[in-house]
Amino acid sequence: MMDLLNPWGQIVIRSLRKNEQYQFYDNKIRIVYSLRGSVCIRHDDHEIVLGSNDFFIITKAQRYDISQTVGKVFCFTIDYVRNGLSHTESLFKGDSITKVRSADFEVTQSLKHLLLLKSQADTVSINQLYREYFTLLTILEKYYAFSVTLSKNAQGRNRIEEIKNYIDVNFEKELTLTTLAQRIFVSEQYLSKIFKE
C-alpha cells in the first residue's frame, strides 16, 4: 500500500561507492544514475560504462555486478504499483548508452530533479515530490517497459515473493492472512494454497 503522507517511502535514493551486486525479485524499479563520474555495470558477458549524466535500468531477476564507481553515482529504488490480477508482468529495461532515445533526456532530468528534491527534503511539499515520482513512472512505462506473460506457476511464485518481501519489511507489525491476501488482491484460501504449493 502506498503511504501518501511519506513519499520518500516510495523513492529511495542512495549513493554507490563500492562494488555491489544486484539481483532482485520484488516489484520495484532500480536505476543506477551517474550524476558526475563513472560506473561500470556487468551483466553476463556484457559490460557498460556510464559516464556523467547516464543511467541504467536494472532488470528484475537478472544479476548485475556494479564496480569502479567514481564520483557521484546513485541508485534509485522506486515503488511500482501494478495490477495484482494481471497475468502479465511489466519489466523495465534500458539505458542512456546502448539505444539512445529522446526519452533518455527526460529520465535524466527527472532523476536530477528527484536528487534536488531529496537535498531539500525539509522544505519540499509532498505534491512536488509526487509530481516528479509520477512523471518518472509515466516516462518509464511509456518507453522502457515491456510485458511478459506469466505461467500459472510463475504467477504464484511472483505473488509469494511479493508477500515474502512485504513480510520482511513489515515484520514488526501484526500480520494476518487476511491482510496479506488483501495486499495482493486474492482470497485467503488462494493465498494459503499457493504458499502450500
C-alpha positions in Angstrom: 0.0 0.0 0.0 1.2 3.5 -0.8 1.7 5.8 2.1 0.6 9.1 0.7 2.0 11.0 3.7 5.5 9.6 3.2 6.6 9.9 -0.4 10.2 9.0 0.5 8.8 5.6 1.3 8.2 5.1 -2.4 11.5 6.6 -3.6 14.8 5.6 -2.0 18.0 7.3 -3.3 21.4 6.2 -2.1 25.0 6.7 -3.1 27.0 4.0 -4.7 30.6 4.0 -3.5 31.9 0.4 -3.8 31.4 -2.9 -5.6 27.9 -4.2 -5.4 25.8 -7.0 -6.8 22.1 -6.6 -7.7 19.6 -9.3 -8.3 16.0 -8.7 -7.1 12.6 -10.2 -7.5 10.3 -7.5 -5.9 8.2 -5.1 -7.9 10.4 -2.1 -7.6 12.3 -0.3 -10.3 16.0 0.2 -9.8 18.0 2.8 -11.7 21.7 3.4 -11.5 22.4 7.1 -12.3 25.8 8.7 -12.7 25.4 12.4 -12.0 29.1 13.1 -12.2 31.8 10.5 -12.7 31.5 6.9 -14.0 30.5 3.4 -13.0 30.9 0.0 -14.7 28.0 -2.4 -14.9 28.4 -6.0 -15.9 25.7 -8.5 -16.9 26.5 -11.9 -18.3 29.3 -11.2 -20.8 28.3 -7.6 -21.4 29.8 -4.5 -19.8 28.6 -0.9 -20.0 30.3 2.1 -18.6 28.1 5.0 -17.5 29.6 8.5 -17.7 28.3 11.7 -16.3 24.5 12.1 -16.7 24.0 8.5 -17.8 21.6 5.9 -16.4 21.0 2.2 -16.5 17.7 0.4 -15.5 18.4 -2.9 -13.7 16.1 -5.5 -14.9 14.3 -7.7 -12.4 15.6 -11.3 -11.8 18.9 -10.7 -13.6 22.2 -10.4 -11.9 24.4 -7.3 -12.3 27.8 -6.5 -10.9 28.5 -2.8 -10.3 32.1 -1.7 -9.9 34.6 1.1 -10.4 32.3 3.7 -9.1 33.9 7.1 -9.3 32.3 10.5 -8.5 28.6 11.0 -7.7 26.7 7.8 -8.6 23.3 6.9 -7.2 20.9 4.0 -7.1 17.2 4.9 -7.2 14.7 2.3 -5.9 11.2 3.3 -6.9 8.0 1.5 -5.9 5.9 0.4 -8.9 2.3 -0.5 -8.2 0.8 -2.9 -10.7 -2.5 -4.6 -11.2 -2.5 -7.7 -8.9 -4.9 -9.6 -11.1 -2.9 -9.4 -14.3 -1.4 -12.4 -16.0 1.4 -10.3 -17.4 4.2 -8.5 -15.6 5.8 -5.3 -16.5 9.6 -5.4 -16.6 11.8 -2.4 -17.2 14.9 -2.3 -19.3 17.0 0.5 -20.9 19.9 2.9 -20.5 21.2 6.1 -22.0 24.2 4.5 -23.7 23.3 1.5 -26.0 20.0 2.5 -27.5 19.8 6.3 -27.3 16.3 7.7 -27.4 14.7 11.1 -26.8 13.1 9.9 -23.6 16.6 9.4 -22.1 16.9 13.2 -21.6 13.5 13.2 -19.8 14.6 10.4 -17.5 17.9 12.1 -16.6 16.1 15.4 -15.9 13.6 13.6 -13.7 16.4 11.8 -11.8 18.3 15.1 -11.3 15.1 16.8 -10.1 14.5 14.0 -7.6 18.1 14.4 -6.3 17.4 18.1 -5.8 14.2 17.5 -4.0 15.9 15.0 -1.8 18.6 17.5 -0.9 15.8 20.0 0.1 13.6 17.3 1.7 12.7 19.6 4.7 11.2 22.3 2.5 9.7 20.3 -0.4 6.0 19.8 -0.5 4.6 16.3 -0.8 2.8 17.3 -4.0 6.1 18.4 -5.7 7.7 15.1 -4.9 4.7 13.0 -6.0 4.5 15.0 -9.3 8.1 14.1 -10.1 7.6 10.5 -9.0 4.6 10.0 -11.2 6.3 11.9 -14.1 9.2 9.5 -14.0 6.9 6.4 -13.7 4.9 7.6 -16.8 8.1 8.0 -18.8 9.4 4.6 -17.7 6.1 2.9 -18.5 5.8 4.5 -21.9 9.4 4.0 -23.2 11.2 1.4 -21.1 8.6 -1.2 -20.0 7.9 -4.5 -21.7 5.4 -7.1 -20.7 6.0 -10.8 -20.1 3.2 -13.3 -19.8 3.4 -15.3 -16.6 2.8 -19.0 -16.5 0.4 -20.1 -13.7 3.5 -21.3 -11.6 5.3 -18.0 -12.3 2.3 -16.0 -11.2 2.2 -18.0 -7.9 5.9 -17.6 -7.3 5.7 -13.9 -8.1 3.0 -13.4 -5.6 4.8 -15.5 -2.9 8.0 -13.4 -3.5 5.9 -10.2 -3.2 4.4 -11.4 0.1 7.8 -12.5 1.5 9.2 -9.1 0.7 6.2 -7.4 2.4 6.6 -9.6 5.5 10.4 -8.9 5.6 9.7 -5.1 5.5 6.8 -5.2 8.0 7.9 -8.0 10.4 7.3 -5.7 13.4 3.6 -5.3 12.5 0.8 -7.8 13.3 0.3 -9.5 10.0 -2.7 -11.8 9.3 -3.6 -14.0 6.3 -6.5 -11.5 5.6 -4.1 -8.5 5.4 -1.6 -10.4 3.2 -4.3 -11.6 0.9 -5.7 -8.1 0.5 -2.2 -6.9 -0.2 -2.1 -8.9 -3.5 -5.8 -8.9 -4.2 -6.5 -12.6 -3.8 -8.7 -14.7 -1.4 -7.3 -16.1 1.8 -7.9 -19.6 0.5 -5.9 -18.9 -2.7 -3.0 -17.4 -0.8 -2.9 -20.3 1.6 -3.0 -22.7 -1.4 -0.1 -21.1 -3.3 2.0 -20.9 -0.1 1.5 -24.7 0.5 2.4 -25.4 -3.2 
